[in-house]
């Protein structure tokens, strides 16, 4: 009997099994059967070429318009060039070596075929270099393409979609099916779901769109329920140990801080502050997500919560994703608190505490002192990177953990943090400036209560965003440099953001026309020697020594540096109100939410902000449409929806929040809100009645499949 856990190699052969493992990480029968088609092409219906993305590995069904062989100019030998079409747009193909001869013989005008390769660009034309292809004829391959529906699988350079389809076909012919459906029969009947075996056979070998829809519905429920069961168990586990009650204290450090505020808190800050204050007073551990637009005042809300913990005799830890941001937070918290952060120092206030920074790159003496301040309780507020999670760090009495920029941390890291208390679970507040759609909040953050800050504090200036098409309109780039000079002449400062540092080997591309991404080092040199000559230009990136990074940020904050050329280390938390203009170079290489985050670094003072999205992408491409969307709106919630449509949904239970190996293969966080909401209710009902799912081994198996042993260990710690 063939089971989900059986290895593929004895069934499909070593060469094929190696290709599936190397290219896609598929090693077992279950892996391959859960490797669902990305889409279905109807026989004869051509792919929309205009929708293709640069650097995407695609499979295209198209018709050959022309195919010619010619002598190569740069080297000896011949090449074959073909043009394929969907009837409206064209895609160029280039073949070399022996395949060039085969392509010339087989790709005759009018021939329809599947073509697989990586999309590039050459002289403004979309191109596939040396793509694999499969002619679509009734005789081809015997059976794989005789279906009305052609399953198109996520593929790689090691194995094409039609090879994957043949592997699945072979497997289904010898597969014995599922011995027992993991979903109880009454549950399937209640929700109108077909059996798992029927769903898997239909998803790979469908006969109609209706059959595809029914199969997808069942498989989406499997994923949604597995995730929600896991999160329901986490919510229950997080309440197993009590949290320290951090009651509000009158005339303490929080009251002293509030009395000094030179501005009025927004209505949202007051409301969310009250929610958090109430959570902190309870012995039920707080697990709350605070989301809000860039500049909405989340740090102020978090600081007031930390001061409430200090008033209760407890410590707070604030975790930041980078050392630059951790140092910035520590410095800004000290500045906001003034003498209230000078405990034990001459001139310190009566109820003062101490803010201590802890990062992995501190020298021995600095680290020893920081650890001493933490273990003795001298440090009421500890700010740091993931170094805070390490077992060597001992807190005197940890009451609250604040995680900044939650999208940089996965559930596992959050679980490790919340387990820092020995007998008690500290309260946990996680924050993000990336607005989160409701479906994501129910899955990625399904173990958390959610609060939102939507209004911006008074005094924030508007930000104008403009796309600069540098290749098509070079004069616009010259004008962008001139605009930066104008801002500096007016006493302001500028950021330039680049995709890479420049001291590393640039990523190689199959597209000979595509240059490497612009680097911090090269752009800084170009600016200092060219359009911004005479201005003080400095660089900032994550591989600089901490002391150098801190010195550069201090100089920039003091307006001793007019232009800062940086990587995305400035993406979050960096606050220099005098910086009014940002140019994001190769903006097409950044995600939508990342661009929105980056531009939030300007317009933080009284002067309006300007963000320039510099790109060499041509108009009428999907990438340029994405940049135009960022240009057209400052609504982060709207852009978050767009970002979710465009990017992979990520490994939601892992340390990484994005990436190829996602736990969600069928479920869409964008389109399946109803299923996710219903699964959340159902999962809570199962866990309330059967916390360890002992009476439901099939459901327990679904959870185990979702979680590796390592992840399970993390969840147990929580």
PyMOL commands that set and color helices and strands:
alter all, ss='L'
color gray80, all
select helices_A, chain A and resi 9-12+14-24+29-33+49-51+97-106+161-174+185-191+196-204+209-238+253-260+267-281+298-311+323-341+364-376+386-389+406-408+411-418+438-443+474-489+520-529+546-557+568-570+587-589+592-599+622-632+636-646+673-689+697-706+709-717
alter helices_A, ss='H'
color red, helices_A
select strands_A, chain A and resi 37-42+57-71+78-85+90-96+112-122+125-129+132-135+149-153+287-292+315-319+355-358+381-384+398-403+427-432+449-453+463-469+493-497+537-540+563-566+579-584+609-615
alter strands_A, ss='S'
color yellow, strands_A
deselect
rebuild
show_as cartoon
